[in-house]
Structure formats: C-alpha cells, structure tokens
Amino acid sequence: MTIAQLLERLEITSRYALVERNGCPVPRESFSVVELAAGDEVVVARPVAGG
C-alpha cells in the first residue's frame, strides 16, 4: 500500500496531510509512490486553523 492509498482509506485529504515514515518526512509529491512495509511507523498530522 502506498501512502496515498492509506490516506484514502483513512478518508484524509492528502492536500492537507503531513506524513512521516519511520521518523522522516515524506514529500507530498511522493505519496503515490512511497510504499509502506510491515513494521513501518507512520505519523499523519493535519494542520488545524483557529483563533
């Protein structure tokens, strides 16, 4: 599964997602090509605006 597929499964819009894989940031343009492997640690964050 790619990061883009994971985000789709989680119903998260990739345009606003920040993703780290194994402690390293993944560039948004790479979401569709970076494959996840068993044991990978993935952190997904979505910025929230407020005041």
C-alpha positions as CSV (number, residue, x, y, z in Angstrom):
1,M,0.0,0.0,0.0
2,T,1.2,3.5,-0.8
3,I,0.9,6.5,1.5
4,A,-1.8,7.9,-0.9
5,Q,-3.8,4.7,-0.6
6,L,-3.5,4.8,3.2
7,L,-4.7,8.4,3.3
8,E,-7.6,7.5,1.0
9,R,-8.6,4.5,3.3
10,L,-8.5,6.9,6.3
11,E,-10.5,9.5,4.4
12,I,-7.9,12.1,4.8
13,T,-7.3,14.7,2.0
14,S,-3.7,14.4,1.1
15,R,-3.5,18.1,0.2
16,Y,-3.6,18.9,3.9
17,A,-1.8,15.9,5.3
18,L,1.7,15.9,6.8
19,V,3.2,12.5,6.8
20,E,6.3,11.0,8.4
21,R,7.5,7.4,7.8
22,N,10.0,6.0,10.2
23,G,10.7,9.5,11.6
24,C,11.4,11.0,8.2
25,P,9.1,13.5,6.5
26,V,7.6,12.3,3.2
27,P,7.2,15.0,0.5
28,R,3.6,15.3,-0.7
29,E,4.5,14.6,-4.3
30,S,5.9,11.2,-3.2
31,F,2.7,10.0,-1.5
32,S,1.6,7.9,-4.6
33,V,5.0,6.2,-5.0
34,V,6.2,5.6,-1.4
35,E,5.3,2.0,-0.5
36,L,4.7,1.1,3.1
37,A,6.2,-2.1,4.5
38,A,5.4,-4.2,7.5
39,G,6.8,-2.5,10.6
40,D,6.9,1.0,9.2
41,E,5.9,3.7,11.7
42,V,3.7,6.2,10.1
43,V,2.6,9.5,11.6
44,V,-0.2,11.5,9.9
45,A,-0.9,15.1,11.0
46,R,-3.5,17.5,9.7
47,P,-2.9,21.2,10.5
48,V,-5.8,22.9,12.3
49,A,-6.5,26.6,12.0
50,G,-8.1,28.5,14.8
51,G,-8.0,31.7,16.6
